[in-house]
Amino acid sequence: MTQALLSLKDIQKYYGSARAVAHLDLDIQENEFFALLGASGSGKTTLLRMLAGFETPSSGQILLGGEDISRLPPNRRPINLMFQSYALFPHMTIAQNIAYGLEMDRLPKAEIKTRVDEMLEIIQMSHLARRKPDQLSGGQRQRVALGRALVKRPRLLLLDEPLGALDKKLRGEMQLELKRIQSEFGITFIVVTHDQEEALVMADRVAILKDGTLLQCGTPHEIYEHPQSRYAADFIGTMNFIDGVAEADGLRAASGQPIHAPRPQGIAAGDPVSIAIRPERLKIGAEGFDNTVTGTVVATAYQGLDLQLHLKTDLAAQPILVRLTAQDVDDTPLSEGSTLSIGWAAKDTRVFKA
């Protein structure tokens, strides 16, 4: 197996007696788009600042290409950090903003021009090279900041909530744009975000952090479809949770209804469990499913492409969320007060120790 570009070895960070990062081990590969995902206070920004050199680990090692950079100052690391605010120079043109770092490194003028022109082409802004930042949209300023960070050809680019200042539609467009640029430029990106959709769309792999601890790391599909803890299941996407108990021959909801689902290792008969099902895995009908339940529609939320139902059942005290496609809604008109039977497959059920 090839050596990881970046390896974090038993990293810990304390501020006085408060622990921000705890015994964290992580490998990130060359040319990987990697996301650090977590709520506020999870340790993701502290970890990013340690990678950039603005913070020093209390213990452990940060290895870049096998070299320990844990104590190197920021200007001696082949790493660039793109801030959420973009921090463009307002009195400079786009081309001058991108060239600034190369000029500080005293590169020959001819090389600076070649690299700036190349970068303008990659970020698709050659036609705007003479404009100033206040003449650009939010998405364009974001691309200029990205170009300025990439033109120095770092081995690793760190992005701190890079799309946080953009509106929802532009954010969706820029997620794909960032992915395109990363693929075209061919360097490792590490993005810090609290936005789960952003992480799932852009990243090759995602690490979920909680209280400075790494809970799970995997591909977006693995993280979403196979969460390894109740916290991860709840943090990524929307999930229905049903209290239950493990029995010798399966599972049973607190209401008494049997639930057919694979029982993970480590859960024994008599253990309280949390049974989880994604809203989109629930289907209309009672035939051909491993599990079925009937309930009453207590609320609906129309979302354009789909309809989210709140279904009151005997399975749980809180309503069960069901996500239906537009076609489902056309075939089965629904309104508040409607009675509905839903079913789901045993393989789509996740079970966690309560």
N, C-alpha and C positions, 0 to 999 in steps of 0.2 A: 504494500500500500504506500502511495506517495506521501511525503511529509506534508503536514498541514502548513499553510502559509502563516496562520496565526494560531498560537496555542496559549491558552490561559491555564496555568497550573496552580490549583489550590489558592486562588486569589481571595484575599480578605481585605476589607476596608472598614476601619473604625474611625468615628469622630468622637473622641473621648471614650465614653463607655457605650455609645450607640453604634450598633453594627449596621453598616449600609450594604455590605456584600459579604456573603458567608461561604467559604470553602467552594468556590466556583471553578469548575473544570470545563473547558470548552475548546473544540478545535474548529477552525474555519478554513475552508479550502481556497486555493487559487481560483480567481475569476468567479467566485460565488457571490450571489446577492443574498445577504444574511440579515434577518430582522431580529432585533431585541424588542420584545413586546411585553408590556406590563402596565399596571395601573400606577398612578402617582405614588412615589415612595417605594417602588419595587426594586430600585437599585440600578435601573437601566442607564440613566444619565450619569450616575457616578461611575459606572463601568466604562461608558464612552469617554468620560474625562480622563480616566486612567489610561485608556488606549492612546488618547491624544497627547498625554504627558502633562496635563494640567493638575492631575492628582497623582500621588504616589501610593501604591498598594501598601497596606500595613504588613502584609506578608504574601508570599507566593511570587510567581514569575509570569511575565508576559514575554513570550517568544515570538519574534517575527522572522520567518525564514531560518529558524533555529538559533537566532541571536537574542539574548536577553536584553530587552529595551526598557525594563521596568523602571530604571532610574535615569534614563536618558531625558534631557530636556526636549520640549516640543520641536525646537528648530533643528534638532539632530535626528529626528525620526522621519523616515520616508512615508509620512502619513499626512493627509490633509483633512481638515474638519470644515464642513459646510454648515454654517449656522442657520437657524430658523429665520432670522431677520434678514438674511442675505448680505447685509453690510456692504452694499456697493458704494463706490465713491460717486456722489451726485454730480461733481464738476467734471468727471471724465466721461468720454464716450464709451460705448460697449467694448470696442477693440482695446481701448486704453485700460479699462478695468481688467480685461482678461490678460493683458500683457504685464500688468503691474508686478506680479510675483516673479516673472522671468527677468524683469528689469532689476528687481532687488537682488537677484542672483547674478547680475552682471553678465548675462549671456550676450553673445554677439547680436547686433541689430538684425542681421539677415536671418539668423535662426529664430529670433523672437517673432519676426513677421511671418515666417513659414509656419511656426507652431500656432500662432494666433489665427491665421487664415484657415489652417486645418481644423482648429477647434470651432471656429464660426461655422464651418461647413457641417461639422458633426451635430452641433446644436441647432442647425438650420436657421442661422441668424446673420448670414453674410450680408444680406440686403439691408440690415439694420445696424451695421458696424459703426456708423457715424452718429447714431442717436445716443441720447443720454438716458439714464435710468428713469427719470420722471416722465419720459415719453413712451414708456413701455407698460404693458399690462403686467399683472402679477405673475402669470405663467411665464412671460418672457424674462422678467427679472430673475425668476427662479432658474431659468436655463443659463442666464449669464453667470449667476453665482456658481452654478455647476461647472460651466466652462472654465471659470477662473480657477476652481479647485482642481480640475482635471488637467489643465494645460501644463502643470508642473510634473505630470506623469508620476504621481505617487504610487506606491505599491498597494496602498490601502486608502480608501476614501470613507470617512465617517460622516453620516448625515443625521443631524439632530432635528427630529420632527420637521422634515424638509417641506412638507405640504400643508403644515398647520395654518398658514396665513391665507390659503386659497379657499374659494367657495367650493361647494360640493361638486358641481359639474366640472369645474376646471381641475379639481383634485383628481377626479376619475381619469381625465385625459392625461394629466401629468404622471399618474402612476404608470401608465403604459409607456409614456415618453421616457421616464427614468429607466425603465426596464430596457427599452430599445438602446439608449445611450450606453448603459452599462454593458450590454451584450456587444455593441459595436466597438466600444473602447477596450473591453477585455481586461478590466481590473476588478479587484474585490471591493464590493460596497457593503458597509455595515450601516443599517438604518435603525435609529431608535424611534419608536412610535408607541402611542397608546391606542392607536386606531387599528383594530383587528382586521378590518377589510383591507386597509392599506398593506398590512403585512402579508395577508393571504394572496393578494393580487401580485405583489412585486417580488416577494422573496422566493429563493430556491429552498431555503430552510428557515424555520422560525424557532426562536428560543423564548419560552414563557418564563418570566421572572416574577417572584412574589417574595416580599420581605428580604430581598437580597439573595434569595436562593433560586437555583435553576430547577424548575418543576418538570419541564419537558422540552425536548428539542427534536424536531423532525420536519418533514416536508409539510406544506400547507394541508395536503390531503390527510396525512397521518395525524396532524394536530387536530383537524376538524372532525374527522371520522373516528379516530381512535384516541380520545383524550385519556390520559393515564391517572387523572385525579378529578374529583368533583369540581375543584376550583377551575381547572383547565377547561372542563366541559362547560361550565357556567360562563367563563370569561370569553370563550370563542363562540360567536354566533348566539343563537337562541336555543334554549334547551328546556324541556319539560322534566321536572323531577317528581318522583313518586316515592314516598316512604314505604318501606317494606321490610321483609325479613327473609333470610335464606332458610330453606327447608331441605330435608334430605333428598327430596326428589325435584327440587326446583326453587322457585321464588314465590312469595305471596305478598300482594300489596297490603298495606295496613287495613284497607277496607275488607280484606278477606279474599279478594279475587286472585286466582292463580295467575302468574306472569311467566310466560315461556321465554327464556333468554339464556345464553351461555353464562355460566357462573365462573367468574375469574378465580384463579388460584389465590389462596390466602383467605378466602371467605368460607367459613364453616357453617353447618346447620345451626340455626339459632342466632346467627349474627344479624344485627340490624343493617339494612342496606338502603342505598339511594339508587333508584331505578331511573334511567334517563332515556328520553326519546326526543329526537329532533322533530320540530313541527312539520317539516317537509316530508318526513318518513311516514306520517299518518295519512291514510287513504280512506276515502269514502267507501263504505260497504262493510258487510259482516261475513262475506263468503271468501274462503281461500286464504285467510290470514291466520297466523299462529296466535295472535292476541286480538281481541275485539272488545269494544265498550260502546255503550249508548249514552248520549248526553243531550243537553239542551243548549242551544246557542244563546249566550247571554250578551255578546257584543261582537261586532265585526269591524275590521279595519281594512278599508280598500287601499291598495298600494299600487294600482296600475297594472303591473304584470301579474300580481297575485292578490289574494284576499286572505287576511289572517282572521281566523275565527277564535273566539274564546268560548270553550265548550265546558259547561258544568257537568261533571260526572261523579260517580261514587269512588273513583280511583284516588282522588286527592282533594284536599280542602280548597285549594286554589284551582281556577279554571285551567283546562288543558288548552294549549295553543296549537292550532292546526293551520298549516299554510297550504292553501289550494291554488292551483293555476287558474288562469282565466278560462281555460277550457272546462275545468271541473265546475266552475261557477256557472258557466253557460248551460252545462248539462244538468246541474242540480241547483236550481234557484234557492237561495237561502236567506233567511231574515232572522232577527232576534225572536226567540221563542220556538224556533224550529227544533224538531227532534232529529238527531243524526246519529247513525252508527258509523264508527271508524275502526280501522284495523291496521295492524303493522306486523312486520316480520320479526321473528325472534332474533335474527342476525343484526337487526337495526337497533337493538336495545343494548345500552351500556349499563353496567352495574358497578357501583362503588361502595366500599365499606362506609357506613354512616359514622 
